[in-house]
Amino acid sequence: MVSPKISVIVPIYMVESYIHECINSIINQTYKNLEIILVDDGSPDKCPSICDEYANLDSRIIVIHKNNGGLSDARNVGLDICTGEFISFIDSDDFIEEEMYEHLINIQKKNGSDIVRCDFRPYCNKKKEKHSIYYSNMEEKNYFELDALRALLTYKFSCASWDKIYRKDCIGNLRFEKNRNNEDMLFLYYLLQKVSLVTETNKVYYNYRIREKSISRGNNKILIDMLKNYYTIENDILKLDLPLINELNIYKITTFISICRAYIKNKGLSYIKEYSACCNYIKSNIYKILMCKNLRIRFKLWALILILKN
């Protein structure tokens, strides 16, 4: 049986210190049928020339040089040209274990999955930390129909795009929304409506590098975009009358609490209007929040702390 091709899309911008480790971890995979698409998003450092050097060494590598358009735009460019039956996204400051794709494809073949997800570990200051919060005691877990979407909205399934392989046919014309942070959440929300089977393994194959200056470390825009994403998803669920109201409620609570915590923790953030609205919601619904069965304990504790601080 011919092994299916995986298109690995890597957006690259200002990661000169990490790019070698990232690309080496991909080209040294035990699974060889890869199409490696390096999207230079107008990086002003040595990344463009480094990408070209790798392309000269490995015929599986395709390099695209483009004007800076952001992470979503770079991923979309890769999606527009990829030819693999499966797709994977890798962030260019991260790296993967050498057997990642071999094992994920084997799981896909066994189950016929549309998406296969592995676990990840945070990687900070050259130290591998404990596994992610999504770790399961089950070696493999299957989600059927809307089950993965329910898990996504209740923070029981990773909202990252980079710890998964996807059947290309399922993605189709779906693309990441440009100029919006927390873009993975929207992408997965729409994608998980279209799939029949998602398989998750607790094996740790992805190393997620934590950087102080990383966009995901918290700023005004990412928190405002988290709120925008919630309202976009809420409108879609209500419009389509999807049976996800309970999960939507948990997603709302966790989003609002996360925004309030970030506002208090990072003094000087300038979204007082949004913070006040989220905080008032938490105050008005504190009993419902504390009684919510499927809400993680830490969110209940954070809600109580927010009430005490206000």
C-alpha positions as CSV (number, residue, x, y, z in Angstrom):
1,M,0.0,0.0,0.0
2,V,1.3,3.4,-1.0
3,S,1.8,5.7,2.0
4,P,-0.2,9.0,1.7
5,K,1.6,12.2,1.3
6,I,1.6,14.7,4.1
7,S,1.9,18.4,3.3
8,V,3.7,20.1,6.2
9,I,3.1,23.9,6.2
10,V,5.5,26.0,8.1
11,P,5.0,29.8,8.4
12,I,8.3,31.5,9.0
13,Y,9.0,35.0,10.4
14,M,11.8,36.2,12.6
15,V,12.8,32.7,14.0
16,E,16.5,32.6,13.0
17,S,17.5,31.1,16.3
18,Y,15.0,28.3,16.1
19,I,14.5,27.5,12.4
20,H,17.2,24.9,12.1
21,E,15.8,22.8,14.9
22,C,12.3,23.1,13.5
23,I,13.2,22.1,9.9
24,N,15.6,19.4,10.9
25,S,12.9,17.8,13.0
26,I,10.7,17.6,9.9
27,I,13.1,16.4,7.3
28,N,14.4,13.7,9.7
29,Q,11.0,12.1,10.3
30,T,10.9,8.4,10.0
31,Y,7.9,8.9,7.7
32,K,9.4,10.1,4.4
33,N,6.5,10.9,2.1
34,L,6.4,14.5,3.0
35,E,5.8,17.8,1.1
36,I,7.5,20.5,3.2
37,I,6.2,24.0,2.4
38,L,8.3,26.7,4.0
39,V,6.4,30.0,3.8
40,D,8.8,33.0,4.3
41,D,6.4,35.6,5.5
42,G,8.7,38.5,4.6
43,S,11.1,37.7,7.4
44,P,13.8,40.5,7.7
45,D,16.5,38.2,9.2
46,K,18.4,35.3,7.7
47,C,15.4,33.0,7.6
48,P,14.7,33.5,3.8
49,S,18.2,32.4,2.8
50,I,18.2,29.5,5.4
51,C,15.0,28.2,3.8
52,D,16.6,28.4,0.3
53,E,19.6,26.5,1.6
54,Y,17.4,23.7,2.9
55,A,15.5,23.5,-0.4
56,N,18.7,22.9,-2.2
57,L,19.5,20.0,0.1
58,D,16.1,18.3,0.2
59,S,13.8,18.0,-2.9
60,R,10.7,17.6,-0.7
61,I,11.0,21.2,0.3
62,I,9.1,24.0,-1.4
63,V,9.9,27.6,-0.4
64,I,7.5,30.5,-0.9
65,H,8.8,34.1,-0.3
66,K,6.0,36.6,0.2
67,N,5.3,40.0,1.8
68,N,4.5,40.0,5.4
69,G,0.8,39.2,6.0
70,G,0.8,37.4,9.3
71,L,0.5,33.8,10.5
72,S,-3.0,33.1,9.0
73,D,-2.1,34.5,5.6
74,A,1.1,32.4,5.5
75,R,-0.8,29.2,6.4
76,N,-3.4,30.0,3.8
77,V,-0.7,30.4,1.1
78,G,0.5,26.9,2.0
79,L,-3.0,25.5,1.9
80,D,-3.5,27.0,-1.6
81,I,-0.6,25.1,-3.1
82,C,-0.3,21.9,-1.1
83,T,-0.8,18.6,-2.9
84,G,-0.8,16.0,0.0
85,E,-3.7,13.9,1.0
86,F,-3.1,15.0,4.6
87,I,-2.0,18.4,6.0
88,S,0.0,19.4,9.0
89,F,0.9,22.8,10.4
90,I,4.1,23.3,12.3
91,D,5.1,26.7,14.0
92,S,8.6,27.6,13.0
93,D,9.9,28.0,16.6
94,D,8.7,24.6,17.6
95,F,10.0,21.1,16.8
96,I,8.6,17.6,16.6
97,E,9.7,14.1,17.6
98,E,11.1,12.1,14.7
99,E,8.3,9.4,14.7
100,M,5.4,11.8,14.9
101,Y,4.1,11.5,11.4
102,E,4.7,7.7,11.1
103,H,2.6,7.1,14.3
104,L,-0.2,9.6,13.4
105,I,-0.6,8.1,9.9
106,N,-0.7,4.6,11.4
107,I,-3.4,5.6,13.7
108,Q,-5.3,7.3,10.8
109,K,-5.1,4.1,8.7
110,K,-6.3,1.9,11.6
111,N,-9.3,4.1,12.4
112,G,-10.1,5.9,9.1
113,S,-9.9,9.2,11.0
114,D,-10.4,12.6,9.4
115,I,-8.1,14.2,12.0
116,V,-5.5,12.7,14.3
117,R,-4.2,14.6,17.3
118,C,-1.2,13.9,19.5
119,D,-0.3,15.4,22.8
120,F,2.3,18.2,23.2
121,R,4.7,19.4,25.8
122,P,5.7,23.1,26.6
123,Y,9.4,23.7,25.9
124,C,10.9,26.6,27.8
125,N,14.6,27.7,28.1
126,K,15.8,24.4,26.5
127,K,13.8,22.4,29.1
128,K,11.0,20.1,28.3
129,E,8.2,20.7,30.7
130,K,5.4,18.4,31.7
131,H,2.9,17.2,29.1
132,S,-0.1,19.4,28.1
133,I,-3.3,19.9,30.0
134,Y,-5.1,17.8,27.4
135,Y,-3.4,14.5,28.4
136,S,-5.7,11.6,28.6
137,N,-5.3,8.3,30.5
138,M,-6.5,6.5,27.4
139,E,-3.8,5.7,24.8
140,E,-6.3,6.5,22.1
141,K,-9.7,8.2,22.1
142,N,-12.2,8.5,19.3
143,Y,-14.6,11.4,18.8
144,F,-17.6,10.8,16.5
145,E,-19.6,13.5,14.7
146,L,-19.9,16.6,16.9
147,D,-18.1,15.1,20.0
148,A,-14.8,16.7,19.2
149,L,-16.5,20.1,18.7
150,R,-18.1,19.6,22.1
151,A,-14.7,18.8,23.6
152,L,-13.2,21.9,21.9
153,L,-15.7,24.3,23.3
154,T,-15.3,22.9,26.8
155,Y,-11.5,23.0,26.7
156,K,-11.1,19.2,26.7
157,F,-9.7,19.1,23.2
158,S,-6.7,21.2,22.1
159,C,-7.6,24.3,20.0
160,A,-4.1,24.4,18.5
161,S,-3.8,23.7,14.8
162,W,-0.2,22.3,15.0
163,D,-0.7,19.1,17.0
164,K,-2.7,17.4,14.4
165,I,-2.8,15.9,10.9
166,Y,-5.9,16.6,8.8
167,R,-7.5,14.9,5.8
168,K,-7.2,17.6,3.0
169,D,-10.6,16.8,1.6
170,C,-12.2,17.8,4.9
171,I,-10.4,21.2,4.9
172,G,-11.5,22.0,1.4
173,N,-11.8,25.7,0.9
174,L,-11.7,26.5,4.6
175,R,-9.0,29.0,5.5
176,F,-7.6,30.8,8.6
177,E,-9.1,34.3,9.2
178,K,-6.5,36.9,8.5
179,N,-5.5,39.6,10.9
180,R,-7.0,37.8,13.9
181,N,-5.3,36.2,16.8
182,N,-6.6,33.0,18.4
183,E,-7.3,32.1,14.8
184,D,-6.9,28.4,15.4
185,M,-10.0,28.3,17.5
186,L,-12.2,29.6,14.6
187,F,-10.5,27.3,12.1
188,L,-11.1,24.2,14.2
189,Y,-14.7,25.2,15.1
190,Y,-15.7,25.3,11.5
191,L,-13.6,22.2,10.5
192,L,-14.9,20.0,13.3
193,Q,-18.5,20.5,12.0
194,K,-17.4,18.8,8.8
195,V,-15.7,15.7,10.0
196,S,-17.0,12.3,11.1
197,L,-14.1,10.8,13.2
198,V,-11.3,12.4,15.2
199,T,-8.8,10.3,17.0
200,E,-6.6,11.5,19.8
201,T,-3.5,9.8,21.2
202,N,-1.8,10.7,24.5
203,K,1.7,10.1,23.0
204,V,3.7,13.3,23.1
205,Y,5.2,14.2,19.7
206,Y,5.0,18.0,19.5
207,N,7.3,20.4,21.4
208,Y,5.7,23.8,21.8
209,R,8.3,26.5,22.6
210,I,7.3,29.2,25.0
211,R,8.8,32.6,24.3
212,E,8.4,35.7,26.3
213,K,7.8,37.8,23.2
214,S,5.5,35.3,21.6
215,I,2.2,36.6,20.4
216,S,0.4,34.0,22.4
217,R,1.8,35.4,25.7
218,G,-1.0,37.9,26.0
219,N,-1.7,41.3,24.6
220,N,-4.7,43.6,23.9
221,K,-5.4,42.3,20.5
222,I,-5.3,38.6,21.3
223,L,-7.7,39.0,24.2
224,I,-10.1,41.2,22.1
225,D,-10.0,38.6,19.3
226,M,-10.8,35.9,21.8
227,L,-14.0,37.8,22.6
228,K,-14.7,38.3,18.9
229,N,-14.3,34.6,18.3
230,Y,-16.8,33.8,21.1
231,Y,-19.4,36.0,19.6
232,T,-18.7,34.7,16.1
233,I,-19.2,31.1,17.3
234,E,-22.2,32.0,19.4
235,N,-23.9,33.6,16.4
236,D,-23.1,30.5,14.2
237,I,-24.4,28.0,16.7
238,L,-27.7,29.9,17.2
239,K,-28.1,30.5,13.5
240,L,-27.6,26.8,12.6
241,D,-29.5,25.6,15.7
242,L,-26.6,23.3,16.6
243,P,-27.1,21.1,19.7
244,L,-24.2,22.8,21.5
245,I,-25.9,25.3,23.9
246,N,-24.4,23.7,27.1
247,E,-21.0,23.7,25.6
248,L,-21.4,27.2,24.3
249,N,-22.2,28.3,27.8
250,I,-19.0,26.8,29.2
251,Y,-17.0,28.3,26.3
252,K,-18.5,31.7,27.2
253,I,-17.6,31.4,30.9
254,T,-14.0,30.3,30.3
255,T,-13.5,33.0,27.7
256,F,-14.8,35.8,29.9
257,I,-12.9,34.6,33.0
258,S,-9.6,34.3,30.9
259,I,-10.1,37.9,29.7
260,C,-10.7,39.2,33.2
261,R,-7.7,37.3,34.6
262,A,-5.4,38.7,31.9
263,Y,-6.6,42.2,32.5
264,I,-5.8,42.0,36.2
265,K,-2.5,40.2,35.7
266,N,-1.2,42.5,33.0
267,K,-1.7,46.0,34.3
268,G,-1.9,48.7,31.6
269,L,-4.0,46.7,29.1
270,S,-6.5,49.0,27.5
271,Y,-9.7,47.1,27.1
272,I,-11.6,48.4,30.2
273,K,-15.0,48.3,28.4
274,E,-14.6,44.6,27.5
275,Y,-13.2,43.8,30.9
276,S,-16.1,45.4,32.7
277,A,-18.7,43.6,30.5
278,C,-17.0,40.2,31.2
279,C,-16.6,40.9,34.9
280,N,-20.3,42.0,35.3
281,Y,-21.3,38.7,33.6
282,I,-19.2,36.7,36.0
283,K,-20.6,38.6,39.0
284,S,-24.2,38.1,37.8
285,N,-23.8,34.4,37.1
286,I,-21.4,33.3,39.9
287,Y,-23.8,30.8,41.3
288,K,-24.4,29.2,37.9
289,I,-20.7,29.2,37.3
290,L,-19.9,27.4,40.6
291,M,-22.7,24.8,39.9
292,C,-21.6,24.1,36.3
293,K,-20.8,20.4,36.3
294,N,-18.5,20.3,33.2
295,L,-16.5,23.4,34.0
296,R,-12.9,22.8,35.1
297,I,-12.3,23.5,38.8
298,R,-9.6,26.1,38.1
299,F,-12.1,28.3,36.3
300,K,-14.5,28.1,39.3
301,L,-11.6,29.1,41.6
302,W,-10.6,32.0,39.2
303,A,-14.2,33.2,39.2
304,L,-14.3,33.4,43.0
305,I,-10.9,35.2,43.0
306,L,-12.3,37.7,40.5
307,I,-15.3,38.3,42.6
308,L,-13.1,38.9,45.7
309,K,-10.9,41.4,43.8
310,N,-13.9,43.4,42.7
